[in-house]
């Protein structure tokens, strides 16, 4: 039997965190452990009182730093580490399906879900909306196993045996934009990455606790340049992300969506492009903005 531990990095959303953690108890296959990593005690809120009895650990702020802290703490204790965002709701059979897939093929290094819905694209969902969508649509998803180039960081299960020596790149600070691409492209050199509709849920996409528009806009350029130099993002994906985000920020800045700081993102894009021309672009600059 595989030892499956859930790791959640969080900051600034204690009420949401408690709701998300409480929902883990709905799993038909319970996790062998839940670990929450946050920069301060206030970030945990009352999550430690949840029925799933999570472990709590402190770490310097930053998604990559917090997830690395989780990997260090779970080394030797877990066969599979499932990284979830603090606003991800799993379908009840999520963990059971993850265990079945990993057990069926030792060559699988990582799994991500084919989602019922992703609130990042729709302005965010409530917990109640997520549960309703899971109940209505999850059973109808395609159960086929699909090869993946990389995994989606809001929900990704990693086999620890193939993660030895791999860590998230802490040069991608704060929200760590595209940190999932960077890590799992490296993991893909050691085993296969897959997804399936058997592994599913809803990413709420809740705003709050995330990077400001200016910082995210800078990261949308700086992180891509950094990963291109590092060789952990394919050129086609880098180009698509760059032009997609720049065009969206430019065209929508005059009439932005209520939940997105388009002007801030565009300003961050422009600052990063100037730094790129001047040869001083660096993802870590957002920590000083």
C-alpha positions as MATLAB code, in Angstrom:
seq = 'XXXXXXXXXXXXXXXXXXXXXXXXXXXXXXXXXXXXXXXXXXXXXXXXXXXXXXXXXXXXXXXXXXXXXXXXXXXXXXXXXXXXXXXXXXXXXXXXXXXXXXXXXXXXXXXXXXXXXXXXXXXXXXXXXXXXXXXXXXXXXXXXXXXXXXXXXXXXXXXXXXXXXXXXXXXXXXXXXXXXXXXXXXXXXXXXXXXXXXXXXXXXXXXXXXXXXXXXXXXXXXXXXXXXXXXXXXXXXXXXXXXXXXXXXXXXXXXXXXXXXXXXXXXXXXXXXXXXXXXXXXXXXXXXX';
ca = [
       0.000    0.000    0.000;
       1.373    3.376   -1.000;
       1.802    6.050    1.647;
       0.051    9.128    0.275;
       0.511   12.483    1.998;
      -1.163   15.749    1.035;
       0.889   18.957    1.187;
      -0.747   22.391    1.118;
       1.212   25.649    0.948;
      -0.897   28.590    2.084;
      -0.742   32.263    3.006;
      -3.344   34.799    4.038;
      -6.512   32.695    3.635;
      -7.128   30.855    6.931;
     -10.926   30.591    6.613;
     -10.744   29.130    3.109;
      -7.923   26.819    4.169;
     -10.054   25.358    6.969;
     -12.930   24.653    4.565;
     -10.624   22.995    2.049;
      -8.893   20.854    4.668;
     -12.197   19.758    6.210;
     -13.325   18.471    2.800;
     -10.398   16.030    2.685;
     -12.401   13.873    5.112;
     -14.811   13.121    2.217;
     -12.209   10.999    0.437;
     -13.074    7.326   -0.027;
      -9.376    6.605    0.481;
      -8.109    8.745    3.353;
      -4.596   10.226    3.121;
      -1.850    8.866    5.332;
      -1.076   12.408    6.380;
      -1.830   16.057    5.671;
       0.852   18.726    5.987;
       0.155   22.460    5.849;
       3.057   24.876    5.375;
       2.635   28.603    5.988;
       4.775   31.671    6.786;
       3.028   32.451   10.109;
       0.778   30.940   12.745;
      -1.998   33.337   11.713;
      -2.073   31.745    8.246;
      -3.132   28.392    9.738;
      -6.236   29.792   11.431;
      -8.157   26.844   12.873;
      -7.029   24.311   10.240;
      -5.092   22.375   12.872;
      -8.407   21.528   14.568;
      -9.766   19.778   11.463;
     -10.870   16.155   11.728;
      -8.060   15.107    9.353;
      -5.557   16.234   12.031;
      -3.020   17.967    9.763;
       0.568   18.635   10.723;
       1.531   22.322   10.651;
       4.948   23.678    9.660;
       6.393   27.164    9.234;
       8.469   28.308    6.269;
       9.677   31.568    4.745;
       7.018   33.017    2.446;
       6.949   31.849   -1.162;
       5.237   28.924   -2.882;
       8.506   27.252   -3.896;
      10.049   27.697   -0.457;
       6.956   26.359    1.271;
       6.623   23.369   -1.037;
      10.315   22.560   -0.622;
       9.816   22.626    3.136;
       7.033   20.079    2.676;
       9.234   17.838    0.519;
      12.007   17.946    3.125;
       9.625   17.060    5.950;
       7.984   14.224    4.011;
      11.220   12.625    2.781;
      11.157    8.998    3.924;
       7.575    9.274    5.233;
       5.668    9.387    1.943;
       5.682    7.372   -1.254;
       3.426    9.908   -2.969;
       3.145   13.610   -2.183;
       0.007   15.286   -3.474;
       0.428   19.048   -3.723;
      -2.887   20.872   -3.534;
      -3.597   24.581   -3.620;
      -5.495   25.810   -0.576;
      -8.491   26.380   -2.871;
      -8.656   22.977   -4.555;
     -11.620   20.662   -3.903;
     -11.076   16.988   -4.736;
     -13.765   14.671   -6.025;
     -14.417   11.975   -3.369;
     -12.529    9.278   -5.307;
      -9.469   11.416   -6.063;
      -6.968    9.746   -3.728;
      -8.216    6.232   -4.504;
      -7.702    6.871   -8.225;
      -4.225    8.330   -7.637;
      -3.224    5.222   -5.693;
      -4.589    2.894   -8.383;
      -2.772    4.706  -11.184;
       0.595    4.825   -9.417;
       0.293    1.177   -8.367;
      -0.596    0.091  -11.909;
       2.579    1.520  -13.480;
       5.871    2.089  -11.607;
       7.025    4.258  -14.517;
       4.503    6.967  -13.662;
       6.318    9.826  -11.906;
       3.487   12.336  -11.659;
      -0.269   12.691  -12.030;
      -2.513   15.724  -12.401;
      -6.277   15.822  -12.624;
      -8.495   16.552  -15.595;
     -10.601   19.166  -13.842;
     -14.355   19.473  -13.737;
     -13.871   23.252  -13.680;
     -11.175   25.855  -13.028;
     -12.298   29.060  -11.346;
      -9.147   30.900  -12.435;
     -10.786   31.202  -15.849;
     -14.215   32.165  -14.539;
     -13.627   34.625  -11.716;
     -13.694   32.020   -8.952;
     -16.121   29.496   -7.467;
     -17.485   29.005   -3.983;
     -17.091   25.707   -2.148;
     -20.788   25.008   -2.700;
     -20.508   25.641   -6.446;
     -17.492   23.337   -6.630;
     -19.256   20.508   -4.819;
     -22.300   20.862   -7.069;
     -20.166   20.716  -10.220;
     -18.286   17.659   -8.975;
     -21.527   15.832   -8.214;
     -23.014   16.776  -11.580;
     -20.099   16.323  -13.958;
     -17.243   14.273  -12.461;
     -18.652   10.856  -13.369;
     -18.910   11.820  -17.027;
     -15.230   12.656  -17.519;
     -13.052   10.477  -19.745;
     -11.180    7.932  -17.603;
      -8.475    7.335  -20.200;
      -4.869    7.909  -19.127;
      -3.409   10.807  -21.124;
       0.334   11.611  -21.393;
       1.261   15.095  -20.176;
       4.231   17.316  -20.930;
       3.939   18.916  -17.482;
       1.563   18.952  -14.512;
      -0.823   21.627  -13.213;
       0.419   22.870   -9.851;
      -2.988   23.319   -8.216;
      -3.217   19.518   -7.981;
      -0.262   17.296   -8.733;
       0.782   14.004   -7.194;
       4.498   13.169   -7.335;
       6.243    9.834   -6.737;
       8.948   10.526   -4.154;
      11.257    7.777   -5.442;
      11.585    9.729   -8.687;
      11.759   13.108   -6.921;
      15.095   12.429   -5.198;
      17.262   15.528   -5.508;
      14.525   17.546   -7.228;
      13.149   20.672   -5.608;
      11.114   23.688   -6.640;
      13.283   26.565   -7.882;
      13.329   29.253   -5.199;
      14.549   31.805   -7.741;
      10.834   31.921   -8.672;
       9.620   33.849   -5.619;
       6.259   34.525   -3.971;
       3.480   32.988   -6.123;
       6.173   31.139   -8.131;
       4.471   31.588  -11.501;
       5.208   28.534  -13.738;
       7.050   26.727  -10.947;
       4.960   23.666  -11.772;
       6.200   23.652  -15.379;
       9.808   23.992  -14.250;
       9.692   21.172  -11.703;
       7.624   18.688  -13.670;
       9.541   19.187  -16.923;
      12.596   18.053  -14.954;
      10.623   15.207  -13.361;
       9.515   14.061  -16.835;
      13.128   13.083  -17.562;
      12.775   10.382  -14.877;
       9.314    8.983  -15.572;
       6.021    9.579  -17.316;
       3.544   12.335  -16.473;
      -0.151   11.607  -16.958;
      -3.658   12.865  -16.308;
      -7.062   11.217  -16.212;
     -10.689   12.069  -15.590;
     -10.590    9.529  -12.766;
      -8.470   12.094  -10.922;
     -10.503   15.282  -10.798;
     -11.886   18.149   -8.782;
     -12.451   21.884   -8.944;
      -9.882   24.643   -8.589;
     -11.826   27.439   -6.937;
      -9.519   30.173   -8.249;
     -10.295   32.359   -5.244;
      -8.663   35.789   -5.210;
      -6.792   36.986   -2.155;
      -3.424   35.981   -0.725;
      -1.932   36.075   -4.203;
       0.680   38.238   -5.897;
      -0.264   41.807   -6.861;
      -0.974   42.703  -10.484;
       2.352   44.501  -10.867;
       4.349   41.605   -9.483;
       2.449   38.976  -11.467;
       2.860   41.008  -14.657;
       6.610   41.161  -14.102;
       6.702   37.408  -13.460;
       4.756   36.726  -16.660;
       7.806   37.912  -18.575;
      10.747   37.408  -16.210;
       9.909   33.824  -15.242;
       9.541   32.786  -18.877;
      12.909   34.289  -19.791;
      14.511   32.592  -16.784;
      13.058   29.172  -17.602;
      14.017   29.471  -21.262;
      17.628   30.075  -20.242;
      17.346   27.156  -17.825;
      15.883   24.890  -20.512;
      12.818   23.793  -18.542;
      10.106   25.320  -20.709;
       9.663   24.531  -24.421;
       9.896   27.488  -26.794;
       6.378   26.945  -28.150;
       4.891   27.158  -24.665;
       7.022   30.155  -23.697;
       5.920   32.047  -26.798;
       2.266   31.144  -26.281;
       2.286   32.268  -22.631;
       4.126   35.486  -23.422;
       1.921   36.646  -26.278;
      -1.297   35.385  -24.695;
      -0.723   37.277  -21.454;
       0.683   40.422  -23.033;
      -2.221   40.652  -25.488;
      -4.820   40.015  -22.779;
      -3.333   42.656  -20.475;
      -2.996   45.198  -23.278;
      -6.471   44.743  -24.734;
      -8.340   44.470  -21.442;
      -6.526   47.113  -19.387;
      -9.044   49.862  -20.398;
     -12.007   47.621  -19.471;
     -10.689   45.040  -16.995;
     -12.553   42.139  -15.440;
     -13.641   42.919  -11.858;
     -11.330   40.252  -10.423;
      -8.154   41.048  -12.409;
      -5.742   43.993  -12.104;
      -5.021   44.299  -15.822;
      -3.373   47.708  -15.517;
      -1.019   46.400  -12.857;
      -0.165   43.315  -14.899;
       0.490   45.417  -17.995;
       2.758   47.743  -16.012;
       4.642   44.708  -14.740;
       4.961   43.333  -18.296;
       6.413   46.650  -19.486;
       8.865   46.896  -16.584;
      10.099   43.361  -17.265;
      10.491   44.031  -20.996;
      12.554   47.136  -20.207;
      14.743   45.099  -17.844;
      15.103   42.461  -20.548;
      16.351   45.063  -23.057;
      18.737   46.488  -20.438;
      20.017   43.023  -19.517;
      18.934   43.181  -15.884;
      15.792   41.034  -15.814;
      15.498   38.817  -12.730;
      12.402   37.002  -11.358;
      13.514   37.811   -7.799;
      12.983   41.537   -8.335;
       9.291   41.187   -7.466;
      10.261   40.692   -3.813;
      11.442   44.324   -3.779;
       8.409   45.784   -5.568;
];
